[in-house]
Amino acid sequence: MTADSNKVSALFIVCVLIFTLVSFPSASCQTDAGSPCEHGTYRHEERDCCRCGVGNKLKAHCVANLQYGECEPCEPGTFSSQPSQEKFCEPCKHCHHPNENLEEAEPCTPPRNAKCRCKPDHYCIGDIKNCLLCHPCKKCGAEGIKVKCAGNNNTVCNEEIKGGNQAAIIAGIVVAVLLLIIAAAAAVFIWRKKSRSGGQVIASGTNGNVELLPLRVPEVDLQHLIPDIATAIGWKDMKKLAIRSHVPTATIETCELDHPGDSGEQTCKLLTIWVEKEGRQASKRLIEMLNESNKKVKAERVMDLLREAGRANAPA
């Protein structure tokens, strides 16, 4: 009887060991299984949906948790460089605006924006990667080149300074400083009159009457100023400007839907699209349209931003 009892106990122990070896690895495999979403997830209607991959946009959301919805490639002229759940792709950068002296370095593809560069014998002031306007390089004479024109620096010519010319050089510097002071004073005077005239410069005519001259708007790269300009304009007026500029209604609605309740992001998105559409004349056109809409206070705020950017980018 005792032998039979020992056999039963041994058999029970063997069964427990077999069950442990079979069951635990299986549970471990279930726990370590990774997410099927290669590019991460986003929340939609209390579900975690998989993001679309680079070069694609979302067509329809997923209907089950941790599943892909419908993704489709970006259409020609647009790109998406990051996995996302956006229903539109970004517009490609253009490198062939008139008089900007740019050429295409790399074409725009669905997963990557186009890259521009200056044409030969031209350079860019500021960030070369985001340059929107290139300038002709300076030509040196017999003195020769000290630093070659490339990237974001102009040509630097060799200096020819002789002892007998030092007095003339000092005099030239003094005259230049005086001219700058006079110019600054004149600029402040004109700015004050311009502020009182609603965005125009007051000048006397030949017959003694007062005439209004058009305001000169600095041509600067608006890309770095978009958040500040968007804050100055606001969503309501930015939407009106876009409609007047014939931006498609679907594009405007997409900006609203992609950032619900966030008017700042909506305005930045729509302003970016509008600037790309207007090209080199964007800064001038923006001031004109604000003044035409009787938004002179906002036009002045934007002009202050443009002037500050123009001074920052001016060559030393």
BAGUBA-317419 format. One record per residue (C-alpha): x negated, y negated, z; residue in one letter. Coordinates in pm, 1 decimal. Example, Ala and Ser with C-alpha at 12.3 -4.5 7.8 and 13.67 -1.06 7.14 Angstrom:
% residues 2
{rec {-1230.0,450.0,780.0},A}
{rec {-1367.0,106.0,714.0},S}
This chain:
% residues 316
{rec {0.0,0.0,0.0},M}
{rec {-281.9,-235.4,83.3},T}
{rec {-453.4,-164.2,-248.8},A}
{rec {-134.8,-245.8,-437.1},D}
{rec {-103.0,-571.7,-243.7},S}
{rec {-460.1,-671.3,-332.5},N}
{rec {-392.9,-597.2,-699.4},K}
{rec {-85.2,-819.0,-696.4},V}
{rec {-279.3,-1105.2,-528.6},S}
{rec {-565.2,-1078.0,-779.9},A}
{rec {-319.9,-1075.1,-1070.9},L}
{rec {-146.6,-1386.2,-930.8},F}
{rec {-478.6,-1574.1,-902.4},I}
{rec {-574.9,-1484.1,-1261.5},V}
{rec {-238.5,-1611.4,-1388.5},C}
{rec {-281.2,-1942.2,-1203.2},V}
{rec {-630.2,-1991.5,-1349.6},L}
{rec {-510.1,-1916.5,-1702.7},I}
{rec {-217.8,-2160.2,-1663.6},F}
{rec {-454.7,-2431.6,-1535.5},T}
{rec {-702.2,-2390.3,-1822.7},L}
{rec {-426.4,-2396.1,-2085.2},V}
{rec {-210.6,-2677.2,-1943.3},S}
{rec {-460.5,-2944.5,-1831.5},F}
{rec {-655.4,-2985.8,-2160.7},P}
{rec {-324.4,-3022.2,-2338.1},S}
{rec {-217.9,-3302.5,-2103.3},A}
{rec {-556.3,-3467.9,-2141.4},S}
{rec {-519.2,-3473.4,-2519.4},C}
{rec {-181.2,-3645.2,-2483.7},Q}
{rec {-328.6,-3912.7,-2255.6},T}
{rec {-626.3,-3996.4,-2478.2},D}
{rec {-426.9,-4027.6,-2797.6},A}
{rec {-491.1,-4373.8,-2939.0},G}
{rec {-245.8,-4624.5,-3087.6},S}
{rec {-159.4,-4568.4,-3456.2},P}
{rec {-186.1,-4945.2,-3517.1},C}
{rec {-529.6,-5003.2,-3670.3},E}
{rec {-506.9,-5384.9,-3658.1},H}
{rec {-331.0,-5435.3,-3324.4},G}
{rec {34.3,-5501.8,-3241.5},T}
{rec {286.0,-5782.3,-3189.7},Y}
{rec {622.2,-5793.7,-3011.6},R}
{rec {947.2,-5803.2,-3206.1},H}
{rec {1289.9,-5736.0,-3056.3},E}
{rec {1140.9,-5549.4,-2756.5},E}
{rec {926.2,-5331.3,-2983.6},R}
{rec {550.6,-5323.8,-3043.9},D}
{rec {502.2,-5343.5,-3422.1},C}
{rec {172.9,-5290.2,-3606.9},C}
{rec {13.2,-5597.4,-3764.2},R}
{rec {-49.6,-5604.3,-4140.3},C}
{rec {-411.9,-5575.3,-4248.2},G}
{rec {-641.1,-5837.7,-4402.4},V}
{rec {-521.8,-5956.9,-4744.4},G}
{rec {-157.5,-5874.7,-4670.2},N}
{rec {154.4,-6046.2,-4539.5},K}
{rec {459.1,-5912.0,-4359.9},L}
{rec {770.4,-5842.4,-4563.1},K}
{rec {984.2,-5671.7,-4297.5},A}
{rec {940.7,-5591.2,-3925.3},H}
{rec {911.7,-5234.8,-3796.5},C}
{rec {1223.9,-5043.9,-3690.1},V}
{rec {1050.3,-4815.6,-3438.9},A}
{rec {792.1,-4873.3,-3165.4},N}
{rec {421.0,-4858.3,-3270.5},L}
{rec {509.5,-4834.6,-3639.5},Q}
{rec {421.7,-5048.9,-3940.3},Y}
{rec {688.0,-5260.1,-4103.9},G}
{rec {667.0,-5347.2,-4473.5},E}
{rec {342.3,-5520.1,-4574.2},C}
{rec {258.2,-5652.4,-4918.6},E}
{rec {-55.8,-5807.9,-5073.4},P}
{rec {-96.6,-6185.5,-5081.4},C}
{rec {16.2,-6330.6,-5411.2},E}
{rec {-239.8,-6499.8,-5644.1},P}
{rec {-356.0,-6833.8,-5510.2},G}
{rec {-317.1,-6729.7,-5145.7},T}
{rec {-516.6,-6529.5,-4889.5},F}
{rec {-506.0,-6383.8,-4537.6},S}
{rec {-846.1,-6336.3,-4373.3},S}
{rec {-714.2,-6192.9,-4043.1},Q}
{rec {-465.7,-5916.8,-3957.2},P}
{rec {-132.4,-6083.2,-3880.4},S}
{rec {244.8,-6063.4,-3870.4},Q}
{rec {294.9,-6381.8,-4076.3},E}
{rec {542.2,-6370.4,-4364.8},K}
{rec {328.0,-6591.8,-4586.3},F}
{rec {-38.5,-6616.9,-4681.8},C}
{rec {-255.9,-6929.9,-4665.2},E}
{rec {-297.5,-7135.0,-4986.1},P}
{rec {-641.9,-7102.5,-5142.1},C}
{rec {-885.9,-7392.2,-5138.2},K}
{rec {-934.2,-7569.0,-5472.5},H}
{rec {-1281.4,-7675.0,-5585.4},C}
{rec {-1193.8,-7864.3,-5903.1},H}
{rec {-1024.6,-8186.7,-5794.8},H}
{rec {-1116.0,-8477.2,-6027.6},P}
{rec {-1417.3,-8690.4,-5930.6},N}
{rec {-1505.7,-8479.0,-5626.9},E}
{rec {-1816.6,-8320.4,-5787.7},N}
{rec {-1741.3,-7973.0,-5650.6},L}
{rec {-1765.6,-7631.2,-5810.4},E}
{rec {-1654.2,-7286.7,-5701.4},E}
{rec {-1918.8,-7082.0,-5522.0},A}
{rec {-1697.0,-6781.3,-5444.1},E}
{rec {-1345.8,-6719.2,-5583.5},P}
{rec {-1039.0,-6684.0,-5364.2},C}
{rec {-930.1,-6322.8,-5309.3},T}
{rec {-639.7,-6184.8,-5101.8},P}
{rec {-865.9,-6124.6,-4795.4},P}
{rec {-1088.0,-6432.6,-4833.2},R}
{rec {-1053.9,-6804.5,-4910.1},N}
{rec {-1248.8,-6965.2,-5190.6},A}
{rec {-1581.6,-7130.5,-5109.9},K}
{rec {-1687.3,-7457.2,-5271.8},C}
{rec {-2028.2,-7615.6,-5315.4},R}
{rec {-2162.5,-7938.9,-5456.0},C}
{rec {-2250.3,-7954.1,-5822.2},K}
{rec {-2623.1,-7977.8,-5906.9},P}
{rec {-2781.9,-8311.3,-5808.7},D}
{rec {-2505.8,-8386.9,-5555.7},H}
{rec {-2480.1,-8364.9,-5175.5},Y}
{rec {-2210.6,-8370.4,-4907.8},C}
{rec {-2178.7,-8599.4,-4605.0},I}
{rec {-2082.1,-8391.5,-4300.5},G}
{rec {-2001.6,-8019.9,-4279.6},D}
{rec {-2119.5,-7858.9,-4605.2},I}
{rec {-1890.7,-7555.6,-4551.9},K}
{rec {-1576.7,-7773.2,-4551.2},N}
{rec {-1691.2,-8044.0,-4791.5},C}
{rec {-1418.5,-8212.6,-4998.9},L}
{rec {-1629.2,-8478.1,-5172.0},L}
{rec {-1989.4,-8469.6,-5299.6},C}
{rec {-2202.8,-8773.5,-5383.4},H}
{rec {-2471.2,-8814.1,-5653.0},P}
{rec {-2826.4,-8770.9,-5525.8},C}
{rec {-3054.6,-9073.2,-5507.1},K}
{rec {-3324.3,-9097.6,-5775.5},K}
{rec {-3679.3,-9183.4,-5671.6},C}
{rec {-3916.9,-9386.6,-5883.7},G}
{rec {-4293.2,-9374.7,-5901.9},A}
{rec {-4319.9,-9338.0,-5523.5},E}
{rec {-4201.7,-8976.8,-5551.1},G}
{rec {-3972.7,-8758.3,-5341.9},I}
{rec {-4036.5,-8704.6,-4970.9},K}
{rec {-3726.4,-8487.9,-4897.0},V}
{rec {-3533.4,-8319.8,-5176.6},K}
{rec {-3157.8,-8374.3,-5204.9},C}
{rec {-2974.9,-8059.6,-5088.9},A}
{rec {-2683.2,-7950.5,-4874.2},G}
{rec {-2570.4,-8247.6,-4664.5},N}
{rec {-2873.7,-8475.9,-4698.7},N}
{rec {-2949.9,-8727.0,-4972.3},N}
{rec {-3287.9,-8763.0,-5138.9},T}
{rec {-3554.1,-8935.1,-4926.6},V}
{rec {-3822.3,-9116.1,-5125.7},C}
{rec {-4180.9,-9172.2,-5014.7},N}
{rec {-4237.3,-9506.2,-4844.6},E}
{rec {-4480.9,-9767.2,-4977.0},E}
{rec {-4557.7,-9991.9,-4678.8},I}
{rec {-4858.1,-10221.9,-4698.5},K}
{rec {-4993.0,-10455.6,-4429.9},G}
{rec {-4915.6,-10771.1,-4631.3},G}
{rec {-4548.2,-10672.6,-4665.0},N}
{rec {-4470.6,-10625.3,-4293.6},Q}
{rec {-4342.0,-10981.9,-4247.3},A}
{rec {-4111.0,-10942.2,-4546.9},A}
{rec {-3984.7,-10612.1,-4409.8},I}
{rec {-3908.0,-10763.2,-4068.1},I}
{rec {-3731.4,-11055.8,-4233.8},A}
{rec {-3526.3,-10815.1,-4441.3},G}
{rec {-3421.5,-10624.4,-4129.8},I}
{rec {-3317.1,-10946.3,-3954.5},V}
{rec {-3111.3,-11055.1,-4256.6},V}
{rec {-2946.9,-10713.7,-4277.3},A}
{rec {-2850.7,-10726.5,-3907.7},V}
{rec {-2701.2,-11074.8,-3949.3},L}
{rec {-2502.6,-10960.8,-4251.9},L}
{rec {-2368.3,-10665.7,-4054.9},L}
{rec {-2258.4,-10895.2,-3771.3},I}
{rec {-2082.2,-11127.8,-4016.7},I}
{rec {-1917.9,-10833.4,-4190.3},A}
{rec {-1797.4,-10690.2,-3857.0},A}
{rec {-1649.4,-11025.7,-3754.7},A}
{rec {-1474.6,-11056.4,-4091.4},A}
{rec {-1340.0,-10702.4,-4059.9},A}
{rec {-1192.9,-10779.1,-3714.9},V}
{rec {-1034.0,-11098.3,-3848.7},F}
{rec {-879.7,-10920.4,-4147.9},I}
{rec {-762.0,-10630.7,-3930.1},W}
{rec {-575.7,-10866.7,-3697.7},R}
{rec {-402.2,-11036.5,-3988.5},K}
{rec {-330.0,-10701.9,-4150.4},K}
{rec {-165.6,-10578.9,-3827.4},S}
{rec {68.5,-10877.1,-3831.4},R}
{rec {153.8,-10826.8,-4199.2},S}
{rec {265.9,-10461.7,-4164.3},G}
{rec {-22.9,-10281.9,-4334.1},G}
{rec {-129.1,-10551.8,-4587.5},Q}
{rec {-410.1,-10807.1,-4592.5},V}
{rec {-316.6,-11176.1,-4600.7},I}
{rec {-514.8,-11396.5,-4837.8},A}
{rec {-466.2,-11746.0,-4982.7},S}
{rec {-369.3,-11769.4,-5348.1},G}
{rec {-511.4,-12016.2,-5599.0},T}
{rec {-196.8,-12229.7,-5574.4},N}
{rec {-215.2,-12254.7,-5196.0},G}
{rec {53.5,-11991.8,-5136.5},N}
{rec {-3.9,-11687.4,-4917.5},V}
{rec {-39.6,-11358.6,-5104.6},E}
{rec {-39.6,-10998.7,-4976.6},L}
{rec {-325.8,-10783.3,-5098.3},L}
{rec {-312.0,-10401.2,-5086.7},P}
{rec {-477.2,-10238.8,-4785.8},L}
{rec {-795.7,-10042.5,-4855.4},R}
{rec {-765.0,-9693.3,-4709.4},V}
{rec {-1090.0,-9504.1,-4631.2},P}
{rec {-1132.2,-9180.6,-4826.8},E}
{rec {-1225.2,-8925.3,-4563.0},V}
{rec {-1190.2,-8550.0,-4512.3},D}
{rec {-852.3,-8509.1,-4342.6},L}
{rec {-905.1,-8143.7,-4246.0},Q}
{rec {-1079.7,-8231.6,-3915.7},H}
{rec {-820.5,-8501.8,-3838.6},L}
{rec {-507.2,-8290.1,-3895.1},I}
{rec {-429.5,-8226.8,-3521.0},P}
{rec {-465.4,-8599.6,-3433.6},D}
{rec {-271.1,-8717.4,-3740.8},I}
{rec {1.8,-8459.7,-3673.7},A}
{rec {38.1,-8595.5,-3318.5},T}
{rec {64.2,-8952.5,-3451.4},A}
{rec {327.0,-8867.7,-3717.5},I}
{rec {547.4,-8607.0,-3544.9},G}
{rec {749.7,-8324.9,-3699.3},W}
{rec {1056.0,-8530.8,-3801.3},K}
{rec {862.2,-8783.8,-4012.7},D}
{rec {620.5,-8517.4,-4145.3},M}
{rec {918.4,-8320.1,-4272.3},K}
{rec {1055.0,-8630.3,-4447.8},K}
{rec {714.6,-8695.3,-4611.5},L}
{rec {696.3,-8335.1,-4731.4},A}
{rec {1046.3,-8352.7,-4881.8},I}
{rec {961.5,-8678.3,-5061.8},R}
{rec {642.1,-8514.5,-5195.4},S}
{rec {846.1,-8223.6,-5336.5},H}
{rec {703.6,-7960.5,-5103.0},V}
{rec {931.9,-7654.3,-5148.1},P}
{rec {1209.9,-7626.5,-4890.3},T}
{rec {1111.0,-7262.3,-4829.3},A}
{rec {759.4,-7370.4,-4731.2},T}
{rec {895.4,-7627.3,-4483.9},I}
{rec {1132.5,-7370.8,-4330.7},E}
{rec {846.0,-7120.3,-4300.0},T}
{rec {647.9,-7372.1,-4093.1},C}
{rec {944.4,-7402.7,-3855.9},E}
{rec {1013.1,-7029.5,-3829.8},L}
{rec {649.4,-6933.7,-3772.0},D}
{rec {618.9,-7165.1,-3470.1},H}
{rec {968.3,-7181.2,-3311.0},P}
{rec {997.3,-7450.7,-3048.4},G}
{rec {639.3,-7576.1,-3107.4},D}
{rec {676.3,-7898.2,-3307.8},S}
{rec {303.3,-7970.8,-3280.0},G}
{rec {202.9,-7647.3,-3455.8},E}
{rec {485.2,-7692.2,-3707.8},Q}
{rec {358.1,-8040.0,-3794.2},T}
{rec {-7.4,-7924.8,-3822.2},C}
{rec {90.1,-7640.6,-4054.9},K}
{rec {302.4,-7857.0,-4284.2},L}
{rec {44.5,-8141.1,-4284.7},L}
{rec {-229.1,-7893.8,-4388.0},T}
{rec {-18.3,-7777.9,-4684.3},I}
{rec {64.5,-8139.1,-4778.4},W}
{rec {-302.5,-8249.1,-4767.8},V}
{rec {-401.4,-7956.5,-4990.3},E}
{rec {-128.2,-8055.5,-5236.2},K}
{rec {-224.6,-8424.8,-5249.7},E}
{rec {-600.8,-8358.0,-5283.5},G}
{rec {-844.2,-8648.7,-5288.3},R}
{rec {-572.4,-8914.6,-5263.6},Q}
{rec {-417.9,-8764.3,-4948.0},A}
{rec {-534.4,-9035.1,-4704.5},S}
{rec {-422.7,-9323.6,-4928.0},K}
{rec {-93.1,-9157.4,-5014.0},R}
{rec {-18.7,-9088.1,-4645.9},L}
{rec {-54.8,-9454.7,-4547.1},I}
{rec {151.6,-9568.6,-4847.6},E}
{rec {437.6,-9331.6,-4769.6},M}
{rec {445.3,-9422.7,-4399.4},L}
{rec {461.5,-9794.3,-4486.1},N}
{rec {729.7,-9730.4,-4749.0},E}
{rec {932.1,-9545.8,-4483.5},S}
{rec {895.3,-9849.0,-4251.5},N}
{rec {681.7,-9640.5,-4011.2},K}
{rec {422.7,-9915.7,-3979.3},K}
{rec {323.8,-9836.1,-3619.9},V}
{rec {249.0,-9476.2,-3714.2},K}
{rec {68.0,-9592.1,-4029.6},A}
{rec {-155.7,-9811.9,-3812.5},E}
{rec {-233.5,-9521.7,-3577.3},R}
{rec {-333.9,-9305.2,-3873.8},V}
{rec {-544.4,-9592.5,-4017.9},M}
{rec {-733.0,-9617.5,-3687.5},D}
{rec {-813.9,-9245.0,-3710.7},L}
{rec {-929.6,-9282.8,-4072.7},L}
{rec {-1148.8,-9583.8,-3990.7},R}
{rec {-1309.7,-9401.8,-3697.0},E}
{rec {-1380.2,-9097.7,-3915.4},A}
{rec {-1518.4,-9321.5,-4190.6},G}
{rec {-1759.4,-9490.1,-3949.0},R}
{rec {-1871.2,-9152.4,-3810.4},A}
{rec {-1945.8,-9019.8,-4161.0},N}
{rec {-2111.8,-9335.9,-4288.5},A}
{rec {-2484.0,-9291.2,-4374.2},P}
{rec {-2720.4,-9435.9,-4113.8},A}
